[in-house]
Amino acid sequence: QKTFFQASNPGLFENDSDVLWQRGHVPETIAYHGRVGINTDAPDKVLVVCGNTKVMGRVMHPSDSQAKQNIQEVDTNEQLRRITQMRLVEYDYKPEFASVMGIKDT
């Protein structure tokens, strides 16, 4: 699987003093050392996507079983006791957040 990036004006990225894109250590990958924003020029996290996304494949999370070892069953009664000590809450999204994120049922 290959990943391609295309800029509308590639000449904007020719400043050698600001080289943040590099070939990755794994074949056919690239690495960017900084924050990436899609539809935003002010990302406040490593990757910020403003808009809908479409994923053609799996999204891997650190909690995925492929990242774990020594998986063992636990005492169900003890876990239920712990759950009864959890603080459960209900909430409504703030209208300004809901409208930006396209959430209709707040």
Backbone hydrogen bonds, N-H to C=O, Kabsch-Sander energy under -0.5 kcal/mol:
donor,donor_aa,acceptor,acceptor_aa,energy
12,L,9,N,-2.5
13,F,10,P,-2.0
14,E,11,G,-1.2
16,D,14,E,-0.9
18,D,15,N,-1.7
19,V,16,D,-0.7
20,L,18,D,-0.9
22,Q,31,A,-2.8
24,G,29,T,-2.9
29,T,26,V,-0.9
31,A,22,Q,-3.5
33,H,20,L,-1.6
34,G,32,Y,-1.1
36,V,46,V,-2.5
38,I,48,V,-2.8
39,N,37,G,-0.5
48,V,36,V,-2.3
50,C,38,I,-2.5
50,C,48,V,-0.6
51,G,49,V,-0.9
56,M,54,K,-0.5
57,G,55,V,-0.9
60,M,58,R,-0.6
64,D,61,H,-2.4
67,A,64,D,-2.2
68,K,65,S,-1.4
76,T,74,V,-0.7
79,Q,75,D,-2.0
80,L,76,T,-2.5
81,R,77,N,-1.9
82,R,78,E,-2.0
83,I,79,Q,-2.2
84,T,80,L,-1.8
85,Q,81,R,-0.5
85,Q,82,R,-1.2
86,M,83,I,-1.8
88,L,86,M,-0.7
93,Y,106,T,-1.9
97,F,94,K,-0.6
98,A,94,K,-2.6
99,S,95,P,-2.5
100,V,96,E,-1.3
101,M,97,F,-2.3
102,G,98,A,-0.8
103,I,98,A,-2.6
104,K,102,G,-0.6
106,T,104,K,-0.9
